[in-house]
Amino acid sequence: MITTRALTKRYGRVVAVDHVDLDVRDGDRYGFLGPNGSGKTTVVRLLLGLVYATSGEIEVMGRPVPSRVAEVLPWIGALVEGPSCYGHLSGRANLALLDAAGKARGPLGRRTRRRRIAEALDRVGLAGVDNRPVKKYSLGMRQRLGLAAALLRSPRLLVLDEPTNGLDPQGIREIRDLLGELNRAGTTVFLSSHQLAEVEQLCTRVGIVDRGRLVLQQDLGELRAPTGRVVVRTPDADRAAALLDGRVEQRDGDRLLVAEAEPAAVNARLVAAGLRVAEIGPERRSLEELMLSVTGSGSDRIDPAGRAGGARGAALRGADDGRGEQ
């Protein structure tokens, strides 16, 4: 569905995207992650032909981008860096103008526009919206309207940059359920987000960028497979640590991390010794732990010397001292 080869984007001496090889397969729910300033939004804009690459190749639905991007854009729904609307018009009027600007294909013409707008608004929870201008919408309502715009033309591919920004927990869950429903119906989802918990619940595959480079790309199930260690919570932590005879790698209060063990065997040994077990199970690394293990700080962090972190900060520092990334 999406393939890039050595994708690179430079702004002068600043390397925003550095030889990225994406592999997003048909039917994926792909989570695209990274610290602030790591190049995520630049990659999204490159995929949609909004900016041009310095070097490398991009294919979307088998077509080279940007040279043949016009052939694939009608099949893509996108929300990048928040929705753009005419503030003095209603949400319905904005969607009508957006739909009229697109190329008609199959049943997606003028005759079905009113129905498709009503269906899109209903799917994102704005079915009862009135004719108030968009400038009076809350941030969450604007975000929902942007999602409605992305869904107007029954896309085969959804490219979303922070789609749950401004939504409350209930709204976030609604959007997560909607994206899962669309994916099961055949839509590939490419999701850039800072909401790691949402990515963990929704996505089947992740790519992580840091300082413009793709540092990890793998199925989420494989990344979160058991580590071979066992997590034990017990009010008898002192006695349990002594019983397990040096196999406890870490201890935090009543929580023990036992190396190279099976939960059933550890549980049987503790119970046989008369120790109480409150919780036991295989250790799995969270998405947050995985991301922190392969990335540095974001560009919005300023260290004591006054220097920014992340890809953009690192590149700008290199440009300042004449050592820009090559």
N, C-alpha and C positions, 0 to 999 in steps of 0.2 A: 504493500500500500504506500509506504514512504521509505525511500532508500537514499542515503547520502553517502558520498565517497570523498574523503579528505576535504570536507566542506570548511572553507575558511573565509572569514570576513575581517578586513582591517579598516580602521579609520585612521589614516595617516600611520603613525607608529603604534597605535593602539590595536592589539589583536583581540577582538571581541569574541570570535569563534575560531577555534584552532584545530583543523583537521578532524572534524567530527564525522563519524561513520554511524548513522542511524539505521536501524532495521526495524521498522514497524510493519507487522504482518497483517494481512486481511483478517478482520475480526478481533484484533487486539483491543484491550483496554490498557493503553500505554500511559504510564505516569512519567512525566518529564520533570526532574527535580534538580535543585541546585541552590546555593546561597544567592543572596542579592548580588547583582552585578556579574554573575557567572556566565551570562550569555544566553539564557533561556529564551527571552523575548526576541532577541536578535535571530535566533534559529527559527522561531515561529514565523517571523516576518520574512525570512529567506524562503521558507517552505511555501509561502503564499505569494511569492513574487513581489512583495512590497518593498524589499531592498534587494540589490543584486550582490551575489557572492564575489569576493576577490578571486577565488579559485575553488576548484572542486566541482562536483556534480550533484544534482538533485533530481530524483525521479519521484513523481507522485502519481499513483494509479498508472504506472507504466509510461508516463509522459515526462519528457525533460522540462524542468522549470529553470528559468522563466520563459524559454523560447516557445513552449506550447501550453503555457499556464491557462490560456483562455479556454482550452478544451476541458480542463479539469475543474476550474473554479465553479461552474454551475452545479457540480456534484459535492461541493465542500460547504459546510456551515462553519463559520468562524466567529470567535469573540476574542479580540486581542486588546489587552490593556484597557478594558472597560468599554462599554457601549458608547457609540457616537450617535447623537440624535439632534434633531431640530427642537430646541427647548420650547418654542412657542406653539408647537403642534402636539396633538395627542399621540399616545402610543400607537393607536390603530392607524392614524394618518402617517406616522413615521414608517410603519411596516408596509403600508400600501405603496409609499414612494420607493422604498428599498426594493420591493418585489417588482415594481414597474421598471426599475433600472436594470434588472437582471435579464439575461437571455431566456426567452421562453423555450421550454422543452417538454414534449409530451403533454400531459394534462396540467402542467404548471403555467397556465396562461391567465389572461385577464378574467375569464369566465369563472375560474375557481378561486380567485384571489380572496374574496370576502370569506369564503368558507375556510381556506387555509390559514388566514390570519386568525379567525376565531378559534380554530383548532390549536394553533401554536400558542396563543394566549392562555387557553385552557390548560395546556400541558405544563406550562411554567407557573400556574397559579395566579394568572391575571385575568381570568374569564370575566370577572365582574368589574373590570376597570372602566371608569367613566371617561368623559371627554376632557378631563383636566389636562393642561399642557404638561409635557414631560418635565419641565423645569420645576414643577411642584411635586414630582415623585421623590420618594425617599431613595437612598442609595441602593437598598435591597430591591426596590421596585424597578429601578433602572437596570440593575443587573439581570433581573428576570426578563425585562424587555429585550435586552441584548441576547439572551438565550433564545427567546422567541424568534428573533430575527435569524439566528443561526439555524433554527429548525424549520423555517418557512418552506423550504424547497426540498424536503425529504432527502437530506444529504446522505451520501454513502460514507463520508468521512467528516467527523467533527473535530475541529482544532480549537481548543479552548484554553485561554490564558487566565488563570484565577477566576473560574466561573462562579465560585461561591463567595466572592468578595462582597461584604456588606450584608450577607444573609445571617439570620439568627439560626440557632441549632436545628429548629424544625425545618426551616427553609433549606439548610444544607442537606438534611436527610432527604427531603423531597427531590432535590436535584440529583443526589446520588442514586436514588431509586429510578428516576427518569433516565439517567444515563445508562444504568444497567438494563433497563427495559429496551432502550434504543439499540444497545449492543446486541442483545439477544435477538432482535429483529433484523440484525445484519449490518448495523452501522459500526464502523471502526471509530474508536474514541482515542484522541491524542490530547492528553490533559497536562498542562503545566500548572503547578500549584505549590503553595507553601503549606497546605493543610495535609500534613503527613498522615494523620489518622484517616482522613477521607481517601487518600491515595491507597493506603493499606487495605481499606475495606472494599474499594472499587476495582483497583487495577490488577491485571494479571501479569504485567510486565513493566519494568521500570528502566529508565535511563537516567544517570546522574552526571551532571556537568559541574566542573570546578575550574575556574580560571580559563574558561573557554574551551576546555577539553572534556571529552566524554570519558569519564573515569570508571564507569560501571554500566553495563547493559545486560540484563538477565531476567528470566522469569522470576516473579516475586516468590512463588512457591519454593523454588530452589534456594533462593537467598535466605528464606526463613525456615529452612529445614532444621531439624534438631541438631544441636552442636555436639552431642555425645555426652553432655554434662546434665546433671539433674539438679533441679531447684527444690529445696526442702524448707518448709516453714514449720518450726516446732517450738513450743514453749520450753522444751528441755534442750535448748541449743548447746549448752556446755557439755552435757552428757552425750549428746548426739555427735558432737565434734570429736570427743574422746573415743567413742565407739568406732567411728569411721576411720580412725587411725591414720591421720595425715592425708586423707583423700579430699579433705575440704579445702578447696582453692580460695574461696572468699567467704567472709562472714559479715553480715550487716544486721545486727540485732538478732532476731529470731530466724533470719533467712540464711541458709547455707547453700553454697554452690559446690556440688560434689563432682569430682572429675571421673570420667570414663566409667560410667555406671548406668545400670538399667533402673528405671523408677520402681518396678515391681520388686527387684532384689533389695534395693535400699529400703523400701517400705517394710518388707518382710523382716529385715534385720533389726530395724528400729522397733517395730511392734513386738518382736520376740524378746527384746530387751526391756519391754515395758515402757517405752518412750511414746509420748503423744505426738502424732503427726497431724498438723492442721492443714497442710497443703503439700502436694508433691507432684512433680511432672517434669518432662524433658525441657531443657532450656532452649528457647528460640530467640534469636536476635530480633529486636523490633526494627522497623524501617528507620526510625530516628537514630538508633545505634549504628545501623549500616551506613546511613548518610554521613553521620559525624565522623565515622572511621575513614572515609575516603575524600572528605572535603575540608577546606580551610574556612576562614572567616569570610563574611560577606563584605561587599564594597561599602556598606553603611557603617562599618566598624572603624573607629579612629583609635590607633594605639597611642601610648604616651608621647611618642615622638611626633604625633600629628599626622601619621600616615594612614591612608585608607587601606582596607583589606580587599580580598576578592580579586576577580579577573580584571575588572576595570581599574581598580586601584593599583594593582601590580603593573598593569600595562602603562598606566599614566606615570607611575614612578619611573619605569624604564625609559619612557619618553623624556621625562624631566632631566634624567642624568645621562641621556644620550645612549642608553642601552636597550631601546625598545625591542620586544620579542621579534625574532626573525623567523 
